[in-house]
Amino acid sequence: MAPLIERMFRCTWFLATERREAMLREGRHDELDALVAEARAFQESLRGDAAD
């Protein structure tokens, strides 16, 4: 199971990195910043739920 999870993580990382680079090339910095802020807020909410 661990190799499958690792492979999925690597593929996801690769696709996210490629998409990020494309957005930067397209001048969509503000949209990217908003997506990152949303993702970080979601991470924090998950951490809060795990502590409960």
C-alpha beads as a LAMMPS data file, in Angstrom:
LAMMPS data file: protein, C-alpha beads

52 atoms
51 bonds

1 atom types
1 bond types

-500.0 500.0 xlo xhi
-500.0 500.0 ylo yhi
-500.0 500.0 zlo zhi

Masses

1 110.0

Atoms # bond

1 1 1 0.000 0.000 0.000
2 1 1 2.817 2.439 0.848
3 1 1 4.320 2.349 -2.685
4 1 1 0.911 3.160 -4.165
5 1 1 0.427 6.109 -1.820
6 1 1 3.930 7.373 -2.595
7 1 1 3.310 7.121 -6.329
8 1 1 0.000 8.963 -6.051
9 1 1 1.667 11.694 -3.982
10 1 1 4.451 12.121 -6.549
11 1 1 1.984 12.328 -9.443
12 1 1 -0.153 14.841 -7.587
13 1 1 2.892 16.926 -6.708
14 1 1 4.060 16.863 -10.332
15 1 1 0.678 17.920 -11.711
16 1 1 0.240 20.653 -9.109
17 1 1 3.731 21.996 -9.808
18 1 1 3.119 22.030 -13.552
19 1 1 -0.214 23.811 -13.094
20 1 1 1.361 26.352 -10.745
21 1 1 4.078 27.142 -13.276
22 1 1 1.473 27.537 -16.038
23 1 1 -0.573 29.929 -13.913
24 1 1 2.524 32.019 -13.190
25 1 1 3.419 32.130 -16.889
26 1 1 -0.150 33.219 -17.685
27 1 1 0.077 36.075 -15.174
28 1 1 -2.536 34.588 -12.853
29 1 1 -0.604 35.368 -9.677
30 1 1 -3.614 36.672 -7.746
31 1 1 -5.680 33.584 -8.526
32 1 1 -2.802 31.337 -7.491
33 1 1 -2.334 33.262 -4.237
34 1 1 -6.050 32.836 -3.479
35 1 1 -5.865 29.091 -4.121
36 1 1 -2.845 28.746 -1.854
37 1 1 -4.564 30.719 0.912
38 1 1 -7.641 28.511 0.590
39 1 1 -5.549 25.344 0.767
40 1 1 -3.688 26.579 3.846
41 1 1 -6.929 27.493 5.591
42 1 1 -8.295 24.026 4.830
43 1 1 -5.117 22.435 6.220
44 1 1 -5.509 24.422 9.412
45 1 1 -9.142 23.336 9.740
46 1 1 -8.074 19.707 9.365
47 1 1 -5.436 20.135 12.036
48 1 1 -8.049 21.645 14.322
49 1 1 -10.421 18.741 13.708
50 1 1 -7.648 16.231 14.440
51 1 1 -6.935 17.879 17.792
52 1 1 -10.565 17.515 18.897

Bonds

1 1 1 2
2 1 2 3
3 1 3 4
4 1 4 5
5 1 5 6
6 1 6 7
7 1 7 8
8 1 8 9
9 1 9 10
10 1 10 11
11 1 11 12
12 1 12 13
13 1 13 14
14 1 14 15
15 1 15 16
16 1 16 17
17 1 17 18
18 1 18 19
19 1 19 20
20 1 20 21
21 1 21 22
22 1 22 23
23 1 23 24
24 1 24 25
25 1 25 26
26 1 26 27
27 1 27 28
28 1 28 29
29 1 29 30
30 1 30 31
31 1 31 32
32 1 32 33
33 1 33 34
34 1 34 35
35 1 35 36
36 1 36 37
37 1 37 38
38 1 38 39
39 1 39 40
40 1 40 41
41 1 41 42
42 1 42 43
43 1 43 44
44 1 44 45
45 1 45 46
46 1 46 47
47 1 47 48
48 1 48 49
49 1 49 50
50 1 50 51
51 1 51 52
